[in-house]
Each structure stands twice: as structure tokens, then as C-alpha cells.
């Protein structure tokens, strides 16, 4: 689902979209996505239904736009950190950047319907970014797509740990879990190494 006006750079349009997305986040902090209506959104954003529909086809289109915006802000940070610091540092806490992203992550992950799914969108876009990063690094793999999807699922699982812990999570938690993951992976690959 895409909106015909979504790419319009007008300041008023950006402010209106920001107000609608903020209304979505505010409502997600209080109730499930399934129970949020367009009327709830327009009331909180202080706009009319016509204005809402000028920007989004429905609440699912809005949810996808919010997810896409979140991923557009996360992916460059994550891919840059992966390239420069590796795992698990890529997922570790950087308060000046991450606090808002983590708070939004906790809310966006509530979106899981047949029409739009945070998990599916995140996995798909992370895999695409990882596959592009592997290609940029000239990494030759027989199965780049599936490998990128496996890594996307791995990263997603750590993002869910961060979402569960909240913005003030202890970064050692990620590091310790990653170390244990590597240990178990090595044990499973080499049964004599217990």
C-alpha cells in the first residue's frame, strides 16, 4: 500500500504526517494496533478524516509508513556499525541516537496483522540491507539471499531483547548473549568441543 502524496516535500505535509505518526505512537502506547481506528488517529492528531486520507489510504498504510520511516533511520546506523564494529557492537546502546528508536521499536512491534507486520517488514528490509552490504564488500556466497535472511532474523532477535529491556538496557546483556550464541554455535558444529 502506498500513498500518492507520501513523497511530497512540502513543510505542511511533513508536519501533518509527523502529527499523524505521533498520534499512532501515542495510541500504540495505550492500546493494541487492532483497536486503533482512523477516528482515534484524527482526533489525537487534531485533523479531519479528509486530511488523513489525503496522506494515507488507511491505518495499515500509516503503519507501514511508520515502520518504513523507523527502518530508514535504523538501517544506516546498524549497517554502519556492522561494517565498522561488527556484532554485537552494532546492536549495543548509543544513548544519543538509540533512545527514541528503542522506544519506537517497543511500540511498532505491536503491529502484526495480515495487512501489515512489523516483524515481516523488518526482516525483509534488514535482509535487503545485509545482502547489499555483502555485495558491496564483494563477498561471494552461493546463497546470499538465504544467508542475509538468516542474519536478519538473528539481528531481529537481538532487537527484540533490546525492546524487552527498554532504552536503558545493559549493553553487556547483548554482548553476553552473543558470546553464548557463538559458544553454542561452535559446540553444535564440533560435538567434541564441549
NUBAKE-137872 format. One line per 8 residues: number of its first residue (from 1); their letters; for each residue y, z, x of N, C-alpha, C. Coordinates in nm, 4 decimals, padded with zeros to 6 digits. Layout:
NUM	a	Y:Z:X:Y:Z:X:Y:Z:X; ...
//
This chain:
1	xxxxxxxx	-00.1174:00.0000:00.0837:00.0000:00.0000:00.0000:00.1234:00.0000:00.0880; 00.2089:-00.0959:00.0676:00.3321:-00.0977:00.1433:00.4473:-00.1197:00.0492; 00.5610:-00.0674:00.0888:00.6796:-00.0792:00.0084:00.7673:-00.1893:00.0658; 00.8287:-00.2681:-00.0193:00.9092:-00.3797:00.0286:01.0358:-00.3331:00.0979; 01.0865:-00.2152:00.0646:01.2106:-00.1657:00.1245:01.1898:-00.0771:00.2459; 01.0663:-00.0486:00.2840:01.0409:00.0532:00.3847:01.1081:00.0258:00.5184; 01.1287:-00.0999:00.5577:01.1835:-00.1308:00.6890:01.3358:-00.1455:00.6897; 01.3998:-00.1296:00.5773:01.5453:-00.1455:00.5684:01.6149:-00.0344:00.6474
9	xxxxxxxx	01.7020:-00.0706:00.7441:01.7609:00.0299:00.8330:01.8845:00.1030:00.7784; 01.9253:00.0772:00.6573:02.0448:00.1380:00.6003:02.0368:00.2910:00.6061; 02.1465:00.3561:00.6451:02.1517:00.5017:00.6591:02.1190:00.5729:00.5279; 02.1705:00.5238:00.4174:02.1427:00.5866:00.2876:01.9942:00.5812:00.2538; 01.9326:00.4695:00.2882:01.7894:00.4535:00.2628:01.7112:00.5542:00.3468; 01.7469:00.5661:00.4746:01.6776:00.6621:00.5624:01.6947:00.8047:00.5120; 01.8151:00.8397:00.4678:01.8392:00.9748:00.4161:01.7586:01.0014:00.2893; 01.7521:00.9029:00.2022:01.6754:00.9184:00.0782:01.5274:00.9342:00.1089
17	xxxxxxxx	01.4754:00.8501:00.1976:01.3339:00.8617:00.2346:01.3051:00.9957:00.2998; 01.3960:01.0395:00.3858:01.3780:01.1693:00.4506:01.3741:01.2804:00.3458; 01.4611:01.2737:00.2460:01.4634:01.3751:00.1399:01.3323:01.3732:00.0603; 01.2800:01.2552:00.0335:01.1551:01.2446:-00.0417:01.0383:01.2984:00.0408; 01.0342:01.2630:00.1687:00.9255:01.3122:00.2547:00.9357:01.4634:00.2730; 01.0573:01.5159:00.2867:01.0734:01.6615:00.2963:01.0287:01.7291:00.1673; 01.0552:01.6655:00.0542:01.0073:01.7202:-00.0734:00.8537:01.7229:-00.0750; 00.7925:01.6177:-00.0223:00.6461:01.6145:-00.0141:00.5947:01.7299:00.0711
25	xxxxxxxx	00.6540:01.7507:00.1892:00.6097:01.8605:00.2759:00.6298:01.9958:00.2078; 00.7430:02.0122:00.1422:00.7697:02.1380:00.0732:00.6659:02.1637:-00.0361; 00.6342:02.0613:-00.1128:00.5348:02.0771:-00.2187:00.3946:02.0991:-00.1626; 00.3617:02.0297:-00.0515:00.2299:02.0492:00.0109:00.2128:02.1920:00.0619; 00.3228:02.2590:00.0936:00.3127:02.3978:00.1400:00.2797:02.4935:00.0257; 00.2942:02.4445:-00.0991:00.2727:02.5301:-00.2150:00.1544:02.4896:-00.3014; 00.1155:02.3620:-00.2957:00.0095:02.3157:-00.3841:-00.0668:02.2000:-00.3224; -00.1754:02.1625:-00.3855:-00.2578:02.0527:-00.3331:-00.1888:01.9195:-00.3598
33	xxxxxxxx	-00.2236:01.8214:-00.2782:-00.1659:01.6885:-00.2961:-00.2013:01.6317:-00.4332; -00.3229:01.6563:-00.4784:-00.3689:01.6024:-00.6051:-00.2830:01.6494:-00.7225; -00.2274:01.7698:-00.7124:-00.1481:01.8243:-00.8235:00.0006:01.7915:-00.8139; 00.0425:01.7280:-00.7066:00.1832:01.6888:-00.6910:00.2076:01.5607:-00.7707; 00.3139:01.5614:-00.8486:00.3482:01.4422:-00.9272:00.4775:01.3808:-00.8739; 00.5013:01.2575:-00.9116:00.6274:01.1918:-00.8751:00.7441:01.2694:-00.9353; 00.7259:01.3234:-01.0553:00.8332:01.4032:-01.1169:00.8647:01.5270:-01.0324; 00.7620:01.5915:-00.9766:00.7846:01.7055:-00.8866:00.8673:01.6612:-00.7657
41	xxxxxxxx	00.8298:01.5478:-00.7091:00.8964:01.4968:-00.5884:01.0424:01.4619:-00.6145; 01.0684:01.3915:-00.7255:01.2067:01.3504:-00.7520:01.2943:01.4706:-00.7861; 01.2367:01.5690:-00.8540:01.3149:01.6890:-00.8868:01.3552:01.7630:-00.7597; 01.2607:01.7793:-00.6685:01.2892:01.8519:-00.5454:01.3805:01.7719:-00.4517; 01.3646:01.6401:-00.4481:01.4480:01.5550:-00.3623:01.5848:01.5286:-00.4250; 01.6003:01.5701:-00.5504:01.7246:01.5520:-00.6253:01.7645:01.4041:-00.6345; 01.6663:01.3251:-00.6764:01.6871:01.1824:-00.7005:01.6236:01.1470:-00.8335; 01.6494:01.0291:-00.8810:01.5873:00.9827:-01.0041:01.4571:00.9091:-00.9755
49	xxxxxxxx	01.3722:00.8960:-01.0769:01.2473:00.8225:-01.0587:01.2692:00.6780:-01.0120; 01.3733:00.6133:-01.0611:01.4018:00.4752:-01.0203:01.4264:00.4688:-00.8701; 01.4979:00.5665:-00.8180:01.5237:00.5712:-00.6736:01.3930:00.5895:-00.5979; 01.3082:00.6780:-00.6467:01.1784:00.6979:-00.5812:01.1022:00.5655:-00.5741; 01.0923:00.4971:-00.6890:01.0134:00.3742:-00.6953:01.0792:00.2575:-00.6211; 01.2047:00.2698:-00.5899:01.2707:00.1698:-00.5061:01.2169:00.1788:-00.3621; 01.1692:00.2962:-00.3245:01.1225:00.3192:-00.1874:00.9703:00.3213:-00.1743; 00.9027:00.3697:-00.2767:00.7571:00.3863:-00.2702:00.6944:00.3407:-00.4015
57	xxxxxxxx	00.5736:00.2850:-00.3908:00.5038:00.2385:-00.5110:00.4556:00.3559:-00.5954; 00.4115:00.4627:-00.5291:00.3589:00.5806:-00.5963:00.3478:00.6922:-00.4930; 00.2908:00.8034:-00.5331:00.2814:00.9156:-00.4392:00.1865:00.8851:-00.3236; 00.0917:00.7966:-00.3452:-00.0024:00.7604:-00.2391:00.0676:00.6764:-00.1315; 00.1543:00.5882:-00.1746:00.2341:00.5088:-00.0812:00.3234:00.6012:00.0014; 00.3832:00.7002:-00.0651:00.4647:00.8001:00.0043:00.3794:00.8778:00.1043; 00.2627:00.9219:00.0628:00.1746:00.9985:00.1524:00.1372:00.9158:00.2745; 00.1038:00.7888:00.2538:00.0683:00.7030:00.3671:00.1884:00.6859:00.4602
65	xxxxxxxx	00.3071:00.6719:00.4035:00.4286:00.6596:00.4857:00.4512:00.7867:00.5682; 00.4285:00.9035:00.5072:00.4446:01.0303:00.5799:00.3417:01.0416:00.6921; 00.2189:01.0017:00.6644:00.1132:01.0040:00.7667:00.1480:00.9073:00.8793; 00.1885:00.7854:00.8436:00.2231:00.6847:00.9445:00.3394:00.7316:01.0317; 00.4387:00.7951:00.9693:00.5533:00.8469:01.0445:00.5074:00.9558:01.1414; 00.4222:01.0467:01.0944:00.3711:01.1542:01.1800:00.2938:01.0965:01.2985; 00.2068:01.0015:01.2701:00.1277:00.9401:01.3768:00.2161:00.8610:01.4736; 00.3201:00.7984:01.4232:00.4118:00.7233:01.5103:00.4828:00.8167:01.6078
73	xxxxxxxx	00.5027:00.9406:01.5670:00.5638:01.0396:01.6577:00.4603:01.1047:01.7481; 00.3380:01.1246:01.6990:00.2331:01.1895:01.7785:00.1727:01.0964:01.8831; 00.1350:00.9764:01.8418:00.0581:00.8881:01.9297:00.1219:00.8621:02.0654; 00.2500:00.8295:02.0741:00.3062:00.8069:02.2080:00.2988:00.9320:02.2964; 00.3224:01.0483:02.2384:00.3119:01.1726:02.3149:00.1690:01.1944:02.3621; 00.0759:01.1781:02.2713:-00.0647:01.2025:02.3023:-00.1163:01.1035:02.4063; -00.0879:00.9765:02.3881:-00.1357:00.8745:02.4813:-00.0699:00.8930:02.6178; 00.0591:00.9255:02.6196:00.1270:00.9509:02.7471:00.0626:01.0695:02.8187
81	xxxxxxxx	00.0362:01.1756:02.7440:-00.0263:01.2942:02.8043:-00.1680:01.2637:02.8523; -00.2421:01.1855:02.7751:-00.3766:01.1473:02.8190:-00.3697:01.0703:02.9506; -00.2757:00.9760:02.9567:-00.2631:00.8916:03.0762:-00.2160:00.9708:03.1977; -00.1281:01.0680:03.1754:-00.0702:01.1396:03.2892:-00.1400:01.2714:03.3222; -00.2006:01.3368:03.2209:-00.2564:01.4703:03.2437:-00.4041:01.4816:03.2092; -00.4570:01.3859:03.1330:-00.5965:01.3918:03.0911:-00.6197:01.4945:02.9814; -00.7442:01.5006:02.9366:-00.7843:01.6033:02.8408:-00.8192:01.7284:02.9185; -00.7959:01.8470:02.8727:-00.7429:01.8858:02.7426:-00.5911:01.9009:02.7419
89	xxxxxxxx	-00.5266:01.8792:02.8562:-00.3806:01.8979:02.8653:-00.3062:01.8134:02.7619; -00.3623:01.6985:02.7242:-00.2958:01.6111:02.6273:-00.2749:01.6806:02.4941; -00.3626:01.7754:02.4615:-00.3553:01.8423:02.3316:-00.2873:01.9790:02.3434; -00.2608:02.0229:02.4646:-00.2035:02.1559:02.4809:-00.0598:02.1631:02.4315; -00.0213:02.2825:02.4028:00.1050:02.3163:02.3386:00.2257:02.2858:02.4266; 00.3224:02.2164:02.3686:00.4526:02.1953:02.4304:00.5548:02.2279:02.3215; 00.5999:02.3527:02.3168:00.6754:02.4026:02.2010:00.7959:02.3188:02.1611; 00.8691:02.2665:02.2572:00.9900:02.1917:02.2236:00.9595:02.0642:02.1464
97	xxxxxxxx	00.8418:02.0107:02.1619:00.8041:01.8858:02.0961:00.7089:01.9110:01.9797; 00.6148:01.9995:01.9987:00.5000:02.0093:01.9102:00.5176:02.0954:01.7857; 00.6074:02.1896:01.7848:00.6163:02.2859:01.6754:00.6235:02.2173:01.5386; 00.7141:02.1224:01.5243:00.7273:02.0510:01.3974:00.6065:01.9650:01.3665; 00.5524:01.8989:01.4693:00.4339:01.8152:01.4493:00.3146:01.8978:01.4028; 00.2997:02.0175:01.4592:00.1868:02.1038:01.4212:00.2035:02.1539:01.2778; 00.3243:02.1923:01.2417:00.3489:02.2378:01.1044:00.3205:02.1246:01.0050; 00.3641:02.0031:01.0386:00.3383:01.8889:00.9514:00.1893:01.8552:00.9467
105	xxxxxxxx	00.1206:01.8675:01.0605:-00.0235:01.8430:01.0663:-00.0970:01.9318:00.9668; -00.0611:02.0583:00.9648:-00.1278:02.1529:00.8743:-00.1095:02.1128:00.7280; 00.0043:02.0515:00.6967:00.0295:02.0091:00.5586:-00.0337:01.8731:00.5281; -00.0184:01.7786:00.6203:-00.0697:01.6434:00.5963:-00.2214:01.6389:00.5836; -00.2891:01.7288:00.6514:-00.4358:01.7237:00.6440:-00.4873:01.7603:00.5056; -00.3997:01.8102:00.4174:-00.4373:01.8359:00.2786:-00.4525:01.7063:00.1986; -00.4032:01.5947:00.2544:-00.4075:01.4672:00.1824:-00.5418:01.4006:00.2090; -00.6254:01.4009:00.1071:-00.7581:01.3428:00.1204:-00.8055:01.2957:-00.0163
113	xxxxxxxx	-00.7659:01.1741:-00.0504:-00.8055:01.1148:-00.1782:-00.8661:00.9775:-00.1504; -00.9294:00.9172:-00.2499:-00.9794:00.7805:-00.2288:-00.8663:00.6816:-00.1966; -00.7466:00.7087:-00.2449:-00.6340:00.6176:-00.2237:-00.5733:00.6310:-00.0840; -00.5676:00.7524:-00.0331:-00.5087:00.7758:00.0993:-00.5718:00.9019:00.1587; -00.6036:00.8926:00.2871:-00.6701:01.0044:00.3544:-00.6059:01.0260:00.4910; -00.5584:01.1470:00.5147:-00.5013:01.1795:00.6450:-00.6044:01.1599:00.7551; -00.7243:01.2111:00.7327:-00.8285:01.2016:00.8352:-00.8607:01.0559:00.8684; -00.8846:00.9740:00.7663:-00.9193:00.8336:00.7901:-00.8061:00.7597:00.8610
121	xxxxxxxx	-00.6824:00.7811:00.8163:-00.5679:00.7143:00.8794:-00.5507:00.7588:01.0238; -00.5665:00.8888:01.0472:-00.5503:00.9417:01.1823:-00.6586:00.8882:01.2751; -00.7828:00.8908:01.2301:-00.8919:00.8394:01.3132:-00.8722:00.6917:01.3450; -00.8343:00.6150:01.2452:-00.8146:00.4710:01.2644:-00.7017:00.4435:01.3644; -00.5893:00.5113:01.3462:-00.4755:00.4844:01.4344:-00.4963:00.5408:01.5745; -00.5593:00.6577:01.5870:-00.5908:00.7107:01.7203:-00.6851:00.6170:01.7941; -00.7875:00.5668:01.7239:-00.8831:00.4750:01.7871:-00.8132:00.3479:01.8335; -00.7235:00.2950:01.7522:-00.6500:00.1735:01.7916:-00.5646:00.1996:01.9157
129	xxxxxxxx	-00.4970:00.3163:01.9176:-00.4140:00.3515:02.0343:-00.4999:00.3691:02.1588; -00.6135:00.4368:02.1447:-00.7021:00.4585:02.2591:-00.7594:00.3263:02.3100; -00.7970:00.2395:02.2180:-00.8505:00.1100:02.2587:-00.7437:00.0296:02.3328; -00.6201:00.0347:02.2859:-00.5107:-00.0351:02.3546:-00.4869:00.0249:02.4933; -00.4963:00.1570:02.5029:-00.4779:00.2241:02.6327:-00.5885:00.1847:02.7304; -00.7118:00.1795:02.6831:-00.8233:00.1377:02.7687:-00.8040:-00.0066:02.8159; -00.7592:-00.0923:02.7265:-00.7350:-00.2325:02.7626:-00.6221:-00.2419:02.8648; -00.5148:-00.1643:02.8450:-00.4019:-00.1656:02.9387:-00.4440:-00.1186:03.0775
137	xxxxxxxx	-00.5428:-00.0310:03.0826:-00.5933:00.0194:03.2107:-00.7050:-00.0684:03.2684; -00.7323:-00.1796:03.2007:-00.8369:-00.2732:03.2434:-00.9746:-00.2072:03.2533; -01.0021:-00.1176:03.1596:-01.1331:-00.0529:03.1549:-01.2281:-00.1481:03.0830; -01.3330:-00.1867:03.1509:-01.4303:-00.2798:03.0951:-01.5451:-00.2005:03.0316; -01.5588:-00.2143:02.9011:-01.6659:-00.1474:02.8274:-01.7393:-00.2497:02.7421; -01.8669:-00.2284:02.7229:-01.9420:-00.3153:02.6330:-01.9060:-00.2886:02.4880; -01.8719:-00.1647:02.4571:-01.8443:-00.1248:02.3188:-01.7104:-00.0510:02.3088; -01.6004:-00.1191:02.3371:-01.4710:-00.0481:02.3383:-01.4320:00.0103:02.2018
145	xxxxxxxx	-01.4611:-00.0614:02.0936:-01.4272:-00.0113:01.9602:-01.4977:00.1184:01.9262; -01.6322:00.1207:01.9332:-01.7022:00.2453:01.9030:-01.6652:00.3603:01.9970; -01.6465:00.3301:02.1259:-01.6082:00.4359:02.2208:-01.4712:00.4930:02.1836; -01.3769:00.4055:02.1492:-01.2442:00.4518:02.1072:-01.2546:00.5374:01.9813; -01.3428:00.4994:01.8880:-01.3610:00.5794:01.7655:-01.4242:00.7150:01.7955; -01.5183:00.7200:01.8892:-01.5780:00.8486:01.9272:-01.4722:00.9408:01.9885; -01.3904:00.8856:02.0765:-01.2859:00.9667:02.1374:-01.1818:01.0090:02.0347; -01.1510:00.9201:01.9411:-01.0563:00.9556:01.8353:-01.1101:01.0736:01.7546
153	xxxxxxxx	-01.2387:01.0721:01.7228:-01.2993:01.1830:01.6481:-01.2963:01.3116:01.7298; -01.3202:01.2993:01.8587:-01.3149:01.4141:01.9494:-01.1735:01.4749:01.9514; -01.0734:01.3901:01.9688:-00.9339:01.4369:01.9701:-00.8966:01.4954:01.8341; -00.9399:01.4291:01.7272:-00.9105:01.4783:01.5924:-00.9668:01.6189:01.5730; -01.0865:01.6433:01.6236:-01.1462:01.7762:01.6072:-01.0609:01.8824:01.6762; -01.0042:01.8504:01.7906:-00.9167:01.9459:01.8584:-00.7831:01.9602:01.7854; -00.7340:01.8523:01.7260:-00.6116:01.8626:01.6452:-00.6338:01.9567:01.5271; -00.7535:01.9557:01.4703:-00.7833:02.0459:01.3587:-00.7875:02.1914:01.4053
161	xxxxxxxx	-00.8329:02.2154:01.5278:-00.8277:02.3507:01.5843:-00.6823:02.3950:01.5919; -00.5970:02.3068:01.6403:-00.4536:02.3368:01.6515:-00.3954:02.3637:01.5130; -00.4316:02.2819:01.4144:-00.3818:02.3022:01.2780:-00.4263:02.4368:01.2225; -00.5515:02.4744:01.2504:-00.6026:02.6035:01.2033:-00.5290:02.7206:01.2677; -00.4980:02.7066:01.3953:-00.4334:02.8151:01.4699:-00.2833:02.8250:01.4431; -00.2189:02.7126:01.4115:-00.0756:02.7118:01.3847:00.0069:02.6848:01.5091; 00.1397:02.6728:01.4921:00.2281:02.6332:01.6017:00.2267:02.7251:01.7237; 00.1877:02.8502:01.7064:00.1890:02.9439:01.8197:00.0492:02.9668:01.8769
169	xxxxxxxx	-00.0368:02.8650:01.8672:-00.1735:02.8814:01.9154:-00.1761:02.9022:02.0668; -00.2806:02.9659:02.1117:-00.3014:02.9912:02.2548:-00.3650:02.8674:02.3161; -00.2954:02.8026:02.4076:-00.3464:02.6776:02.4654:-00.4764:02.6968:02.5430; -00.5043:02.8208:02.5850:-00.6321:02.8460:02.6532:-00.7504:02.8223:02.5605; -00.7275:02.8379:02.4311:-00.8322:02.8122:02.3326:-00.8829:02.6683:02.3458; -00.7916:02.5731:02.3535:-00.8292:02.4321:02.3681:-00.8986:02.4109:02.5024; -00.8407:02.4660:02.6070:-00.8975:02.4496:02.7408:-01.0391:02.5072:02.7488; -01.0574:02.6268:02.6951:-01.1895:02.6900:02.6975:-01.2912:02.6110:02.6147
177	xxxxxxxx	-01.2507:02.5666:02.4970:-01.3417:02.4876:02.4147:-01.3761:02.3553:02.4827; -01.2779:02.2943:02.5462:-01.3039:02.1688:02.6170:-01.4021:02.1911:02.7323; -01.3834:02.2989:02.8074:-01.4752:02.3301:02.9169:-01.6172:02.3519:02.8649; -01.6294:02.4239:02.7532:-01.7613:02.4454:02.6952:-01.8218:02.3152:02.6433; -01.7384:02.2292:02.5883:-01.7864:02.0990:02.5428:-01.8441:02.0205:02.6607; -01.7711:02.0160:02.7724:-01.8198:01.9445:02.8912:-01.9522:02.0037:02.9389; -01.9622:02.1367:02.9365:-02.0846:02.2033:02.9804:-02.2033:02.1637:02.8930; -02.1832:02.1690:02.7609:-02.2899:02.1317:02.6684:-02.3246:01.9835:02.6836
185	xxxxxxxx	-02.2253:01.8993:02.7001:-02.2496:01.7562:02.7194:-02.3349:01.7323:02.8444; -02.3015:01.8029:02.9524:-02.3799:01.7899:03.0756:-02.5226:01.8419:03.0577; -02.5386:01.9519:02.9858:-02.6723:02.0073:02.9608:-02.7561:01.9104:02.8788; -02.6944:01.8528:02.7749:-02.7684:01.7598:02.6905:-02.8061:01.6324:02.7655; -02.7238:01.5932:02.8611:-02.7537:01.4752:02.9421:-02.8515:01.5044:03.0554; -02.8655:01.6307:03.0913:-02.9531:01.6687:03.2018:-03.0226:01.7995:03.1647; -03.1342:01.7932:03.0931:-03.2025:01.9142:03.0449:-03.2413:02.0117:03.1561; -03.2578:01.9634:03.2783:-03.2951:02.0525:03.3909:-03.1766:02.1362:03.4385
193	xx	-03.0605:02.1127:03.3849:-02.9361:02.1731:03.4357:-02.8918:02.2923:03.3526; -02.9834:02.3640:03.2861:-02.9483:02.4792:03.2028:-02.9250:02.5942:03.2946
//
